[in-house]
Amino acid sequence: MRGDKQMIEVKNLSYTYTSDEDNGLKNVNLLIRKGEFVVLCGRSGCGKTTLTRALNGLIPHFFEGEFSGQVSVERINISEAELSKTADLIGSVFQNPASQFFSY
């Protein structure tokens, strides 16, 4: 594989939330190349949100739990990078667009 095609790589990712031992991810491996479109779908509680939190750096920086494995975006290790740096590379779009806007 040519290195310039790699966009997102997940290697042996496991994560368990501190508050819930039955919820999380176990040994996830994923490679997304530049130009690919990926849809995460599945039943409630299967780990879709947890995976997106790991991809955008909220896990392990914001949510507490047991994290192992590696998540990289554009060859940057998400668990070692600052959230401000990863925010330039990756974000999440929610199912309901209205829930993405905040107003006070």
N, C-alpha and C positions, 0 to 999 in steps of 0.2 A: 504494500500500500504506500502510495506517495504521501508524505507528511503534509503537503499543502492542502489536501482534501479533507483532513480531519477537522471537525468543528467541535463536537462534544464526545467525550469518552468517559464511560463509567466502568470502573474495574472493581469487582468483588465488593460492591457497596452493601454494607449492612448498617442498619440504624434502628435503634429501639428508643422510643420516647421514655423519659424518666417517669412520667405519670402513667404509662400504660405499656406493660410488658408484652401484651398480645398484639400490639399495633406497631407497624414499622415496615422495614425492608430486610430481606435476607439474601445476600450473595447475588446482587443484581449486576449484570454486565450489559453494556449498551455502547454502540458506536454509531454516531450520526455524522454523515459526511456533509460537506458544504453543498447546498442546493437541495438537500432532501427535506421533505416535510414529514413530520411524525405526529400521529394522533395518539394520545394516551386515553384508553377507555377501559372500563371495567366496573365491577360492582362497587358500591359504597364500602370504604374501608380497606380496599385492596392495595393502597399505597401510591395512588396517582399524585395526590397532593404532597406526600412525603418526598417522592422523587423530584417533583418540581422545586420543592424547597431546598433540596440538596443541590440541584442544578444551579439555582440562582444564589446560593451561598447562605440562605437563611439557616440551613443546617450545615455546619455545626455552630455558626456564629450567633444565632439568635435563639434557636430552640435548644433546650437542654436534653441530653440523651447520650446514648452510647453509639459512637460513630466509628466505623472502620471501612477501609477501602480507599478508593481514590476517585475524585470527580474532577475532570479538567475541561475547560472551555478555551478554545484557541491555544491549547497547550499550557494554560495557566491553571495551577492546582487551586481549586476553589476554596479548600479548607485552609490554605495558607495565605490567600490574597485578601485584601481589605474589601469589605462590601462595596465601598465607593468605586473600586476598580472593576469588580464583577458586574456592577450595575451598568457599566458602559458596554458590556458584552452580551448580557442575557437578562431577560425579564419574563414575566408570566402574564398571560391574558386569561382572564377568568371566563367561565361559561356565560355568566350574566354580565354584560358590559357595564350596566349601571352600578354594579358592586365594586367597580374599579375606581370610582370617583369619590373623593372625600370632600366634605364641606362642613365648616363649623360656623 
